[in-house]
Amino acid sequence: MSEPVITPHERQSAVWQKLKPYLDTRLETLRRQNDGQLTPEQTAKLRGRIAEVKAILSLGTDKPQVADESALFKD
């Protein structure tokens, strides 16, 4: 299955123009929360959310990132 890509034309759409600032803010919020005192389980859950937001944001770039879930579970 190929990753969806948002074309340069679609990046100018009203929907993407609303979503991108929201996702940027959400990513910053999650990163700040990750700096707090969390259990390992909470940290893993938060890192998963961060990875998903970053993956969605990358759809608006010329080279979207491919989610490598195994990287989240390295020792």
N, CA, C and O atoms as a Tripos MOL2 file, in Angstrom:
@<TRIPOS>MOLECULE
protein
  300   299    75     0     0
PROTEIN
NO_CHARGES

@<TRIPOS>ATOM
      1 N           0.8550   -1.1700    0.0000 N.3       1 MET1
      2 CA          0.0000    0.0000    0.0000 C.3       1 MET1
      3 C           0.9010    1.2340    0.0000 C.2       1 MET1
      4 O           1.8100    1.3430    0.8240 O.2       1 MET1
      5 N           0.6540    2.1410   -0.9060 N.am      2 SER2
      6 CA          1.4630    3.3510   -0.9670 C.3       2 SER2
      7 C           0.9150    4.4000   -0.0020 C.2       2 SER2
      8 O          -0.2790    4.4440    0.2940 O.2       2 SER2
      9 N           1.8220    5.2310    0.4720 N.am      3 GLU3
     10 CA          1.4450    6.2940    1.3930 C.3       3 GLU3
     11 C           0.7320    7.4070    0.6320 C.2       3 GLU3
     12 O           1.1410    7.7540   -0.4760 O.2       3 GLU3
     13 N          -0.3230    7.9710    1.2070 N.am      4 PRO4
     14 CA         -0.9550    9.1200    0.5570 C.3       4 PRO4
     15 C          -0.0320   10.3310    0.6240 C.2       4 PRO4
     16 O           0.7390   10.4930    1.5700 O.2       4 PRO4
     17 N          -0.1230   11.1540   -0.3700 N.am      5 VAL5
     18 CA          0.6820   12.3680   -0.4180 C.3       5 VAL5
     19 C          -0.2500   13.5290   -0.7110 C.2       5 VAL5
     20 O          -1.1400   13.4240   -1.5550 O.2       5 VAL5
     21 N          -0.0470   14.6120   -0.0270 N.am      6 ILE6
     22 CA         -0.8140   15.8220   -0.3000 C.3       6 ILE6
     23 C          -0.0290   16.6010   -1.3420 C.2       6 ILE6
     24 O           1.1210   16.9750   -1.1120 O.2       6 ILE6
     25 N          -0.6380   16.8390   -2.4600 N.am      7 THR7
     26 CA          0.0370   17.5210   -3.5620 C.3       7 THR7
     27 C           0.2710   18.9910   -3.2170 C.2       7 THR7
     28 O          -0.3660   19.5280   -2.3110 O.2       7 THR7
     29 N           1.1890   19.6430   -3.9440 N.am      8 PRO8
     30 CA          1.3930   21.0720   -3.7000 C.3       8 PRO8
     31 C           0.0930   21.8720   -3.8180 C.2       8 PRO8
     32 O          -0.1330   22.8090   -3.0530 O.2       8 PRO8
     33 N          -0.7440   21.5080   -4.7600 N.am      9 HIS9
     34 CA         -2.0320   22.1940   -4.9150 C.3       9 HIS9
     35 C          -2.9240   21.9760   -3.6820 C.2       9 HIS9
     36 O          -3.5670   22.9090   -3.2010 O.2       9 HIS9
     37 N          -2.9530   20.7540   -3.1860 N.am     10 GLU10
     38 CA         -3.7710   20.4390   -2.0120 C.3      10 GLU10
     39 C          -3.2470   21.1280   -0.7460 C.2      10 GLU10
     40 O          -4.0190   21.4150    0.1690 O.2      10 GLU10
     41 N          -1.9420   21.3910   -0.6960 N.am     11 ARG11
     42 CA         -1.3670   22.0880    0.4630 C.3      11 ARG11
     43 C          -1.9010   23.5110    0.5770 C.2      11 ARG11
     44 O          -1.8440   24.1160    1.6470 O.2      11 ARG11
     45 N          -2.4140   24.0360   -0.5140 N.am     12 GLN12
     46 CA         -2.9680   25.3830   -0.5150 C.3      12 GLN12
     47 C          -4.4560   25.3920   -0.1750 C.2      12 GLN12
     48 O          -5.0620   26.4580   -0.0670 O.2      12 GLN12
     49 N          -5.0440   24.2090   -0.0050 N.am     13 SER13
     50 CA         -6.4780   24.1220    0.2800 C.3      13 SER13
     51 C          -6.7940   24.6690    1.6670 C.2      13 SER13
     52 O          -5.9420   24.6880    2.5560 O.2      13 SER13
     53 N          -8.0220   25.1080    1.8280 N.am     14 ALA14
     54 CA         -8.4700   25.6420    3.1210 C.3      14 ALA14
     55 C          -8.3940   24.5820    4.2190 C.2      14 ALA14
     56 O          -8.0820   24.8940    5.3680 O.2      14 ALA14
     57 N          -8.6770   23.3410    3.8660 N.am     15 VAL15
     58 CA         -8.6540   22.2720    4.8700 C.3      15 VAL15
     59 C          -7.2330   22.0730    5.4000 C.2      15 VAL15
     60 O          -7.0280   22.0320    6.6130 O.2      15 VAL15
     61 N          -6.2530   21.9500    4.5060 N.am     16 TRP16
     62 CA         -4.8780   21.7520    4.9600 C.3      16 TRP16
     63 C          -4.3810   22.9830    5.7110 C.2      16 TRP16
     64 O          -3.6460   22.8550    6.6900 O.2      16 TRP16
     65 N          -4.7730   24.1600    5.2660 N.am     17 GLN17
     66 CA         -4.3590   25.3930    5.9240 C.3      17 GLN17
     67 C          -4.9120   25.4850    7.3450 C.2      17 GLN17
     68 O          -4.3200   26.1580    8.1890 O.2      17 GLN17
     69 N          -6.0230   24.8270    7.6220 N.am     18 LYS18
     70 CA         -6.5620   24.7640    8.9900 C.3      18 LYS18
     71 C          -5.9280   23.6270    9.7890 C.2      18 LYS18
     72 O          -5.6330   23.7770   10.9740 O.2      18 LYS18
     73 N          -5.7240   22.4960    9.1300 N.am     19 LEU19
     74 CA         -5.1860   21.3380    9.8280 C.3      19 LEU19
     75 C          -3.7250   21.5070   10.2330 C.2      19 LEU19
     76 O          -3.3520   21.1410   11.3470 O.2      19 LEU19
     77 N          -2.9120   22.0440    9.3670 N.am     20 LYS20
     78 CA         -1.4760   22.1290    9.6400 C.3      20 LYS20
     79 C          -1.1660   22.9200   10.9140 C.2      20 LYS20
     80 O          -0.4180   22.4160   11.7520 O.2      20 LYS20
     81 N          -1.6980   24.1230   11.1030 N.am     21 PRO21
     82 CA         -1.4120   24.8180   12.3680 C.3      21 PRO21
     83 C          -1.9060   24.0490   13.5970 C.2      21 PRO21
     84 O          -1.2590   24.0530   14.6440 O.2      21 PRO21
     85 N          -3.0530   23.3960   13.4560 N.am     22 TYR22
     86 CA         -3.5650   22.5950   14.5650 C.3      22 TYR22
     87 C          -2.5920   21.4640   14.8870 C.2      22 TYR22
     88 O          -2.2740   21.2270   16.0530 O.2      22 TYR22
     89 N          -2.1190   20.7630   13.8500 N.am     23 LEU23
     90 CA         -1.2000   19.6520   14.0540 C.3      23 LEU23
     91 C           0.1420   20.1330   14.6000 C.2      23 LEU23
     92 O           0.7370   19.4680   15.4480 O.2      23 LEU23
     93 N           0.6210   21.2700   14.1280 N.am     24 ASP24
     94 CA          1.8700   21.8390   14.6610 C.3      24 ASP24
     95 C           1.7350   22.1330   16.1530 C.2      24 ASP24
     96 O           2.6350   21.8270   16.9360 O.2      24 ASP24
     97 N           0.6150   22.7240   16.5390 N.am     25 THR25
     98 CA          0.3640   23.0330   17.9420 C.3      25 THR25
     99 C           0.2240   21.7600   18.7600 C.2      25 THR25
    100 O           0.7490   21.6650   19.8690 O.2      25 THR25
    101 N          -0.4800   20.7900   18.2140 N.am     26 ARG26
    102 CA         -0.6610   19.5090   18.8990 C.3      26 ARG26
    103 C           0.6830   18.8260   19.1250 C.2      26 ARG26
    104 O           0.9300   18.2730   20.1970 O.2      26 ARG26
    105 N           1.5460   18.8640   18.1240 N.am     27 LEU27
    106 CA          2.8660   18.2510   18.2400 C.3      27 LEU27
    107 C           3.6770   18.9330   19.3450 C.2      27 LEU27
    108 O           4.3210   18.2600   20.1490 O.2      27 LEU27
    109 N           3.6430   20.2380   19.3810 N.am     28 GLU28
    110 CA          4.3700   20.9790   20.4200 C.3      28 GLU28
    111 C           3.8210   20.6420   21.8140 C.2      28 GLU28
    112 O           4.5890   20.4740   22.7620 O.2      28 GLU28
    113 N           2.5130   20.5470   21.9320 N.am     29 THR29
    114 CA          1.8830   20.1950   23.2120 C.3      29 THR29
    115 C           2.3180   18.8000   23.6630 C.2      29 THR29
    116 O           2.6800   18.6020   24.8230 O.2      29 THR29
    117 N           2.2810   17.8460   22.7490 N.am     30 LEU30
    118 CA          2.6860   16.4790   23.0820 C.3      30 LEU30
    119 C           4.1540   16.4200   23.4820 C.2      30 LEU30
    120 O           4.5140   15.6960   24.4100 O.2      30 LEU30
    121 N           5.0010   17.1750   22.7930 N.am     31 ARG31
    122 CA          6.4250   17.1930   23.1280 C.3      31 ARG31
    123 C           6.6560   17.7720   24.5290 C.2      31 ARG31
    124 O           7.4980   17.2780   25.2790 O.2      31 ARG31
    125 N           5.9110   18.8130   24.8720 N.am     32 ARG32
    126 CA          6.0350   19.3790   26.2220 C.3      32 ARG32
    127 C           5.5820   18.3680   27.2670 C.2      32 ARG32
    128 O           6.2200   18.2230   28.3100 O.2      32 ARG32
    129 N           4.4830   17.6680   26.9910 N.am     33 GLN33
    130 CA          3.9970   16.6580   27.9320 C.3      33 GLN33
    131 C           5.0300   15.5460   28.1060 C.2      33 GLN33
    132 O           5.1790   14.9940   29.1960 O.2      33 GLN33
    133 N           5.7310   15.2260   27.0410 N.am     34 ASN34
    134 CA          6.7360   14.1700   27.0770 C.3      34 ASN34
    135 C           7.9180   14.5520   27.9630 C.2      34 ASN34
    136 O           8.6420   13.6780   28.4390 O.2      34 ASN34
    137 N           8.1170   15.8410   28.1870 N.am     35 ASP35
    138 CA          9.2020   16.3030   29.0580 C.3      35 ASP35
    139 C           8.8560   16.1730   30.5340 C.2      35 ASP35
    140 O           9.7160   16.3790   31.3900 O.2      35 ASP35
    141 N           7.6070   15.8350   30.8440 N.am     36 GLY36
    142 CA          7.1700   15.7300   32.2290 C.3      36 GLY36
    143 C           7.5330   14.4050   32.8620 C.2      36 GLY36
    144 O           8.1660   13.5500   32.2420 O.2      36 GLY36
    145 N           7.1240   14.2510   34.0960 N.am     37 GLN37
    146 CA          7.3590   13.0190   34.8440 C.3      37 GLN37
    147 C           6.2920   12.0030   34.4610 C.2      37 GLN37
    148 O           5.1390   12.1140   34.8780 O.2      37 GLN37
    149 N           6.6780   11.0290   33.6760 N.am     38 LEU38
    150 CA          5.7390   10.0230   33.1920 C.3      38 LEU38
    151 C           6.2620    8.6270   33.4650 C.2      38 LEU38
    152 O           7.4690    8.4070   33.5700 O.2      38 LEU38
    153 N           5.3440    7.6970   33.5770 N.am     39 THR39
    154 CA          5.7410    6.2990   33.6840 C.3      39 THR39
    155 C           6.2300    5.8440   32.3080 C.2      39 THR39
    156 O           5.9430    6.4970   31.3040 O.2      39 THR39
    157 N           6.9610    4.7390   32.2530 N.am     40 PRO40
    158 CA          7.3900    4.2310   30.9480 C.3      40 PRO40
    159 C           6.2080    3.9700   29.9960 C.2      40 PRO40
    160 O           6.3130    4.1900   28.7890 O.2      40 PRO40
    161 N           5.1040    3.5070   30.5480 N.am     41 GLU41
    162 CA          3.9270    3.2320   29.7210 C.3      41 GLU41
    163 C           3.3360    4.5270   29.1630 C.2      41 GLU41
    164 O           2.9630    4.5930   27.9920 O.2      41 GLU41
    165 N           3.2530    5.5530   30.0080 N.am     42 GLN42
    166 CA          2.7360    6.8430   29.5600 C.3      42 GLN42
    167 C           3.6600    7.4590   28.5040 C.2      42 GLN42
    168 O           3.1970    8.0440   27.5250 O.2      42 GLN42
    169 N           4.9640    7.3190   28.7170 N.am     43 THR43
    170 CA          5.9340    7.8440   27.7580 C.3      43 THR43
    171 C           5.7810    7.1460   26.4100 C.2      43 THR43
    172 O           5.7900    7.8000   25.3670 O.2      43 THR43
    173 N           5.6410    5.8300   26.4280 N.am     44 ALA44
    174 CA          5.4840    5.0780   25.1770 C.3      44 ALA44
    175 C           4.2160    5.5010   24.4410 C.2      44 ALA44
    176 O           4.2270    5.6760   23.2230 O.2      44 ALA44
    177 N           3.1390    5.6630   25.1760 N.am     45 LYS45
    178 CA          1.8730    6.0850   24.5730 C.3      45 LYS45
    179 C           2.0110    7.4790   23.9510 C.2      45 LYS45
    180 O           1.5330    7.7210   22.8430 O.2      45 LYS45
    181 N           2.6550    8.3700   24.6580 N.am     46 LEU46
    182 CA          2.8430    9.7300   24.1750 C.3      46 LEU46
    183 C           3.7500    9.7570   22.9520 C.2      46 LEU46
    184 O           3.4900   10.5000   22.0060 O.2      46 LEU46
    185 N           4.7920    8.9680   22.9620 N.am     47 ARG47
    186 CA          5.6890    8.9010   21.8020 C.3      47 ARG47
    187 C           4.9660    8.3530   20.5790 C.2      47 ARG47
    188 O           5.2520    8.7590   19.4530 O.2      47 ARG47
    189 N           4.0390    7.4420   20.7960 N.am     48 GLY48
    190 CA          3.2360    6.9410   19.6930 C.3      48 GLY48
    191 C           2.3650    8.0400   19.0940 C.2      48 GLY48
    192 O           2.2330    8.1420   17.8740 O.2      48 GLY48
    193 N           1.7760    8.8540   19.9520 N.am     49 ARG49
    194 CA          0.9680    9.9810   19.4730 C.3      49 ARG49
    195 C           1.8310   10.9760   18.7060 C.2      49 ARG49
    196 O           1.4240   11.4820   17.6600 O.2      49 ARG49
    197 N           3.0200   11.2550   19.2280 N.am     50 ILE50
    198 CA          3.9390   12.1750   18.5530 C.3      50 ILE50
    199 C           4.2920   11.6310   17.1690 C.2      50 ILE50
    200 O           4.2920   12.3730   16.1870 O.2      50 ILE50
    201 N           4.5880   10.3490   17.0960 N.am     51 ALA51
    202 CA          4.9410    9.7350   15.8080 C.3      51 ALA51
    203 C           3.7970    9.8550   14.8080 C.2      51 ALA51
    204 O           4.0350   10.1220   13.6300 O.2      51 ALA51
    205 N           2.5700    9.6610   15.2570 N.am     52 GLU52
    206 CA          1.4210    9.7610   14.3550 C.3      52 GLU52
    207 C           1.2100   11.1880   13.8550 C.2      52 GLU52
    208 O           0.9430   11.3980   12.6710 O.2      52 GLU52
    209 N           1.3270   12.1600   14.7420 N.am     53 VAL53
    210 CA          1.1560   13.5590   14.3290 C.3      53 VAL53
    211 C           2.2480   13.9240   13.3180 C.2      53 VAL53
    212 O           1.9770   14.5820   12.3130 O.2      53 VAL53
    213 N           3.4840   13.4910   13.5940 N.am     54 LYS54
    214 CA          4.5800   13.7710   12.6640 C.3      54 LYS54
    215 C           4.3380   13.1050   11.3140 C.2      54 LYS54
    216 O           4.6240   13.6950   10.2720 O.2      54 LYS54
    217 N           3.8160   11.8910   11.3240 N.am     55 ALA55
    218 CA          3.5350   11.1900   10.0690 C.3      55 ALA55
    219 C           2.4600   11.9270    9.2650 C.2      55 ALA55
    220 O           2.5700   12.0510    8.0460 O.2      55 ALA55
    221 N           1.4340   12.4080    9.9440 N.am     56 ILE56
    222 CA          0.3730   13.1520    9.2480 C.3      56 ILE56
    223 C           0.9360   14.4430    8.6810 C.2      56 ILE56
    224 O           0.6530   14.7900    7.5340 O.2      56 ILE56
    225 N           1.7290   15.1590    9.4690 N.am     57 LEU57
    226 CA          2.3340   16.3940    8.9810 C.3      57 LEU57
    227 C           3.2430   16.1320    7.7780 C.2      57 LEU57
    228 O           3.3220   16.9540    6.8660 O.2      57 LEU57
    229 N           3.9140   15.0050    7.7800 N.am     58 SER58
    230 CA          4.8380   14.7070    6.6840 C.3      58 SER58
    231 C           4.1110   14.4520    5.3670 C.2      58 SER58
    232 O           4.7280   14.4910    4.3030 O.2      58 SER58
    233 N           2.8170   14.1920    5.4270 N.am     59 LEU59
    234 CA          2.0570   14.0090    4.1850 C.3      59 LEU59
    235 C           2.0590   15.2820    3.3530 C.2      59 LEU59
    236 O           1.8780   15.2360    2.1360 O.2      59 LEU59
    237 N           2.2610   16.4040    4.0030 N.am     60 GLY60
    238 CA          2.2930   17.6840    3.3120 C.3      60 GLY60
    239 C           3.6720   18.0650    2.8180 C.2      60 GLY60
    240 O           3.8930   19.2100    2.4240 O.2      60 GLY60
    241 N           4.6080   17.1210    2.8310 N.am     61 THR61
    242 CA          5.9530   17.3770    2.3280 C.3      61 THR61
    243 C           6.1730   16.5760    1.0560 C.2      61 THR61
    244 O           5.3680   15.7150    0.7020 O.2      61 THR61
    245 N           7.2660   16.8680    0.3780 N.am     62 ASP62
    246 CA          7.5660   16.1340   -0.8520 C.3      62 ASP62
    247 C           7.9640   14.6920   -0.5800 C.2      62 ASP62
    248 O           7.8360   13.8330   -1.4530 O.2      62 ASP62
    249 N           8.4530   14.4210    0.6460 N.am     63 LYS63
    250 CA          8.8640   13.0680    1.0000 C.3      63 LYS63
    251 C           8.2260   12.6780    2.3140 C.2      63 LYS63
    252 O           8.8180   12.8930    3.3710 O.2      63 LYS63
    253 N           7.0170   12.1010    2.2770 N.am     64 PRO64
    254 CA          6.3740   11.6990    3.5270 C.3      64 PRO64
    255 C           7.1940   10.6320    4.2380 C.2      64 PRO64
    256 O           7.8360    9.7990    3.5990 O.2      64 PRO64
    257 N           7.1680   10.6650    5.5520 N.am     65 GLN65
    258 CA          7.9040    9.6590    6.3120 C.3      65 GLN65
    259 C           7.1090    8.3710    6.3410 C.2      65 GLN65
    260 O           5.8800    8.3860    6.3930 O.2      65 GLN65
    261 N           7.8130    7.2720    6.3070 N.am     66 VAL66
    262 CA          7.1870    5.9730    6.4300 C.3      66 VAL66
    263 C           7.2800    5.5730    7.8840 C.2      66 VAL66
    264 O           8.3700    5.5260    8.4540 O.2      66 VAL66
    265 N           6.1430    5.2840    8.4840 N.am     67 ALA67
    266 CA          6.1220    4.9270    9.9000 C.3      67 ALA67
    267 C           6.8450    3.6120   10.1080 C.2      67 ALA67
    268 O           6.4960    2.6020    9.4960 O.2      67 ALA67
    269 N           7.8370    3.6190   10.9590 N.am     68 ASP68
    270 CA          8.5630    2.4230   11.3370 C.3      68 ASP68
    271 C           8.2450    2.1510   12.7960 C.2      68 ASP68
    272 O           8.9410    2.6180   13.6970 O.2      68 ASP68
    273 N           7.1960    1.3970   13.0110 N.am     69 GLU69
    274 CA          6.7320    1.1500   14.3690 C.3      69 GLU69
    275 C           7.7490    0.4090   15.1930 C.2      69 GLU69
    276 O           7.7620    0.5480   16.4160 O.2      69 GLU69
    277 N           8.6150   -0.3850   14.5600 N.am     70 SER70
    278 CA          9.6030   -1.1310   15.3290 C.3      70 SER70
    279 C          10.5770   -0.1870   16.0250 C.2      70 SER70
    280 O          11.1340   -0.5420   17.0640 O.2      70 SER70
    281 N          10.7950    1.0100   15.4750 N.am     71 ALA71
    282 CA         11.7020    1.9730   16.0900 C.3      71 ALA71
    283 C          11.1760    2.4490   17.4450 C.2      71 ALA71
    284 O          11.9570    2.8910   18.2880 O.2      71 ALA71
    285 N           9.8730    2.3630   17.6610 N.am     72 LEU72
    286 CA          9.2910    2.8090   18.9150 C.3      72 LEU72
    287 C           9.5610    1.8440   20.0610 C.2      72 LEU72
    288 O           9.4390    2.2070   21.2310 O.2      72 LEU72
    289 N           9.9300    0.6130   19.7160 N.am     73 PHE73
    290 CA         10.0420   -0.4190   20.7360 C.3      73 PHE73
    291 C          11.4650   -0.9500   20.9090 C.2      73 PHE73
    292 O          11.6610   -2.0630   21.3980 O.2      73 PHE73
    293 N          12.4520   -0.1540   20.5060 N.am     74 LYS74
    294 CA         13.8390   -0.5710   20.6910 C.3      74 LYS74
    295 C          14.2300   -0.4040   22.1460 C.2      74 LYS74
    296 O          13.7680    0.5110   22.8270 O.2      74 LYS74
    297 N          15.0850   -1.2980   22.6140 N.am     75 ASP75
    298 CA         15.5780   -1.2280   24.0090 C.3      75 ASP75
    299 C          16.6140   -0.1520   24.1540 C.2      75 ASP75
    300 O          17.1400    0.0550   25.2470 O.2      75 ASP75
@<TRIPOS>BOND
     1     1     2 1
     2     2     3 1
     3     3     4 2
     4     3     5 am
     5     5     6 1
     6     6     7 1
     7     7     8 2
     8     7     9 am
     9     9    10 1
    10    10    11 1
    11    11    12 2
    12    11    13 am
    13    13    14 1
    14    14    15 1
    15    15    16 2
    16    15    17 am
    17    17    18 1
    18    18    19 1
    19    19    20 2
    20    19    21 am
    21    21    22 1
    22    22    23 1
    23    23    24 2
    24    23    25 am
    25    25    26 1
    26    26    27 1
    27    27    28 2
    28    27    29 am
    29    29    30 1
    30    30    31 1
    31    31    32 2
    32    31    33 am
    33    33    34 1
    34    34    35 1
    35    35    36 2
    36    35    37 am
    37    37    38 1
    38    38    39 1
    39    39    40 2
    40    39    41 am
    41    41    42 1
    42    42    43 1
    43    43    44 2
    44    43    45 am
    45    45    46 1
    46    46    47 1
    47    47    48 2
    48    47    49 am
    49    49    50 1
    50    50    51 1
    51    51    52 2
    52    51    53 am
    53    53    54 1
    54    54    55 1
    55    55    56 2
    56    55    57 am
    57    57    58 1
    58    58    59 1
    59    59    60 2
    60    59    61 am
    61    61    62 1
    62    62    63 1
    63    63    64 2
    64    63    65 am
    65    65    66 1
    66    66    67 1
    67    67    68 2
    68    67    69 am
    69    69    70 1
    70    70    71 1
    71    71    72 2
    72    71    73 am
    73    73    74 1
    74    74    75 1
    75    75    76 2
    76    75    77 am
    77    77    78 1
    78    78    79 1
    79    79    80 2
    80    79    81 am
    81    81    82 1
    82    82    83 1
    83    83    84 2
    84    83    85 am
    85    85    86 1
    86    86    87 1
    87    87    88 2
    88    87    89 am
    89    89    90 1
    90    90    91 1
    91    91    92 2
    92    91    93 am
    93    93    94 1
    94    94    95 1
    95    95    96 2
    96    95    97 am
    97    97    98 1
    98    98    99 1
    99    99   100 2
   100    99   101 am
   101   101   102 1
   102   102   103 1
   103   103   104 2
   104   103   105 am
   105   105   106 1
   106   106   107 1
   107   107   108 2
   108   107   109 am
   109   109   110 1
   110   110   111 1
   111   111   112 2
   112   111   113 am
   113   113   114 1
   114   114   115 1
   115   115   116 2
   116   115   117 am
   117   117   118 1
   118   118   119 1
   119   119   120 2
   120   119   121 am
   121   121   122 1
   122   122   123 1
   123   123   124 2
   124   123   125 am
   125   125   126 1
   126   126   127 1
   127   127   128 2
   128   127   129 am
   129   129   130 1
   130   130   131 1
   131   131   132 2
   132   131   133 am
   133   133   134 1
   134   134   135 1
   135   135   136 2
   136   135   137 am
   137   137   138 1
   138   138   139 1
   139   139   140 2
   140   139   141 am
   141   141   142 1
   142   142   143 1
   143   143   144 2
   144   143   145 am
   145   145   146 1
   146   146   147 1
   147   147   148 2
   148   147   149 am
   149   149   150 1
   150   150   151 1
   151   151   152 2
   152   151   153 am
   153   153   154 1
   154   154   155 1
   155   155   156 2
   156   155   157 am
   157   157   158 1
   158   158   159 1
   159   159   160 2
   160   159   161 am
   161   161   162 1
   162   162   163 1
   163   163   164 2
   164   163   165 am
   165   165   166 1
   166   166   167 1
   167   167   168 2
   168   167   169 am
   169   169   170 1
   170   170   171 1
   171   171   172 2
   172   171   173 am
   173   173   174 1
   174   174   175 1
   175   175   176 2
   176   175   177 am
   177   177   178 1
   178   178   179 1
   179   179   180 2
   180   179   181 am
   181   181   182 1
   182   182   183 1
   183   183   184 2
   184   183   185 am
   185   185   186 1
   186   186   187 1
   187   187   188 2
   188   187   189 am
   189   189   190 1
   190   190   191 1
   191   191   192 2
   192   191   193 am
   193   193   194 1
   194   194   195 1
   195   195   196 2
   196   195   197 am
   197   197   198 1
   198   198   199 1
   199   199   200 2
   200   199   201 am
   201   201   202 1
   202   202   203 1
   203   203   204 2
   204   203   205 am
   205   205   206 1
   206   206   207 1
   207   207   208 2
   208   207   209 am
   209   209   210 1
   210   210   211 1
   211   211   212 2
   212   211   213 am
   213   213   214 1
   214   214   215 1
   215   215   216 2
   216   215   217 am
   217   217   218 1
   218   218   219 1
   219   219   220 2
   220   219   221 am
   221   221   222 1
   222   222   223 1
   223   223   224 2
   224   223   225 am
   225   225   226 1
   226   226   227 1
   227   227   228 2
   228   227   229 am
   229   229   230 1
   230   230   231 1
   231   231   232 2
   232   231   233 am
   233   233   234 1
   234   234   235 1
   235   235   236 2
   236   235   237 am
   237   237   238 1
   238   238   239 1
   239   239   240 2
   240   239   241 am
   241   241   242 1
   242   242   243 1
   243   243   244 2
   244   243   245 am
   245   245   246 1
   246   246   247 1
   247   247   248 2
   248   247   249 am
   249   249   250 1
   250   250   251 1
   251   251   252 2
   252   251   253 am
   253   253   254 1
   254   254   255 1
   255   255   256 2
   256   255   257 am
   257   257   258 1
   258   258   259 1
   259   259   260 2
   260   259   261 am
   261   261   262 1
   262   262   263 1
   263   263   264 2
   264   263   265 am
   265   265   266 1
   266   266   267 1
   267   267   268 2
   268   267   269 am
   269   269   270 1
   270   270   271 1
   271   271   272 2
   272   271   273 am
   273   273   274 1
   274   274   275 1
   275   275   276 2
   276   275   277 am
   277   277   278 1
   278   278   279 1
   279   279   280 2
   280   279   281 am
   281   281   282 1
   282   282   283 1
   283   283   284 2
   284   283   285 am
   285   285   286 1
   286   286   287 1
   287   287   288 2
   288   287   289 am
   289   289   290 1
   290   290   291 1
   291   291   292 2
   292   291   293 am
   293   293   294 1
   294   294   295 1
   295   295   296 2
   296   295   297 am
   297   297   298 1
   298   298   299 1
   299   299   300 2
@<TRIPOS>SUBSTRUCTURE
     1 MET1         2 RESIDUE 1 A MET
     2 SER2         6 RESIDUE 1 A SER
     3 GLU3        10 RESIDUE 1 A GLU
     4 PRO4        14 RESIDUE 1 A PRO
     5 VAL5        18 RESIDUE 1 A VAL
     6 ILE6        22 RESIDUE 1 A ILE
     7 THR7        26 RESIDUE 1 A THR
     8 PRO8        30 RESIDUE 1 A PRO
     9 HIS9        34 RESIDUE 1 A HIS
    10 GLU10       38 RESIDUE 1 A GLU
    11 ARG11       42 RESIDUE 1 A ARG
    12 GLN12       46 RESIDUE 1 A GLN
    13 SER13       50 RESIDUE 1 A SER
    14 ALA14       54 RESIDUE 1 A ALA
    15 VAL15       58 RESIDUE 1 A VAL
    16 TRP16       62 RESIDUE 1 A TRP
    17 GLN17       66 RESIDUE 1 A GLN
    18 LYS18       70 RESIDUE 1 A LYS
    19 LEU19       74 RESIDUE 1 A LEU
    20 LYS20       78 RESIDUE 1 A LYS
    21 PRO21       82 RESIDUE 1 A PRO
    22 TYR22       86 RESIDUE 1 A TYR
    23 LEU23       90 RESIDUE 1 A LEU
    24 ASP24       94 RESIDUE 1 A ASP
    25 THR25       98 RESIDUE 1 A THR
    26 ARG26      102 RESIDUE 1 A ARG
    27 LEU27      106 RESIDUE 1 A LEU
    28 GLU28      110 RESIDUE 1 A GLU
    29 THR29      114 RESIDUE 1 A THR
    30 LEU30      118 RESIDUE 1 A LEU
    31 ARG31      122 RESIDUE 1 A ARG
    32 ARG32      126 RESIDUE 1 A ARG
    33 GLN33      130 RESIDUE 1 A GLN
    34 ASN34      134 RESIDUE 1 A ASN
    35 ASP35      138 RESIDUE 1 A ASP
    36 GLY36      142 RESIDUE 1 A GLY
    37 GLN37      146 RESIDUE 1 A GLN
    38 LEU38      150 RESIDUE 1 A LEU
    39 THR39      154 RESIDUE 1 A THR
    40 PRO40      158 RESIDUE 1 A PRO
    41 GLU41      162 RESIDUE 1 A GLU
    42 GLN42      166 RESIDUE 1 A GLN
    43 THR43      170 RESIDUE 1 A THR
    44 ALA44      174 RESIDUE 1 A ALA
    45 LYS45      178 RESIDUE 1 A LYS
    46 LEU46      182 RESIDUE 1 A LEU
    47 ARG47      186 RESIDUE 1 A ARG
    48 GLY48      190 RESIDUE 1 A GLY
    49 ARG49      194 RESIDUE 1 A ARG
    50 ILE50      198 RESIDUE 1 A ILE
    51 ALA51      202 RESIDUE 1 A ALA
    52 GLU52      206 RESIDUE 1 A GLU
    53 VAL53      210 RESIDUE 1 A VAL
    54 LYS54      214 RESIDUE 1 A LYS
    55 ALA55      218 RESIDUE 1 A ALA
    56 ILE56      222 RESIDUE 1 A ILE
    57 LEU57      226 RESIDUE 1 A LEU
    58 SER58      230 RESIDUE 1 A SER
    59 LEU59      234 RESIDUE 1 A LEU
    60 GLY60      238 RESIDUE 1 A GLY
    61 THR61      242 RESIDUE 1 A THR
    62 ASP62      246 RESIDUE 1 A ASP
    63 LYS63      250 RESIDUE 1 A LYS
    64 PRO64      254 RESIDUE 1 A PRO
    65 GLN65      258 RESIDUE 1 A GLN
    66 VAL66      262 RESIDUE 1 A VAL
    67 ALA67      266 RESIDUE 1 A ALA
    68 ASP68      270 RESIDUE 1 A ASP
    69 GLU69      274 RESIDUE 1 A GLU
    70 SER70      278 RESIDUE 1 A SER
    71 ALA71      282 RESIDUE 1 A ALA
    72 LEU72      286 RESIDUE 1 A LEU
    73 PHE73      290 RESIDUE 1 A PHE
    74 LYS74      294 RESIDUE 1 A LYS
    75 ASP75      298 RESIDUE 1 A ASP
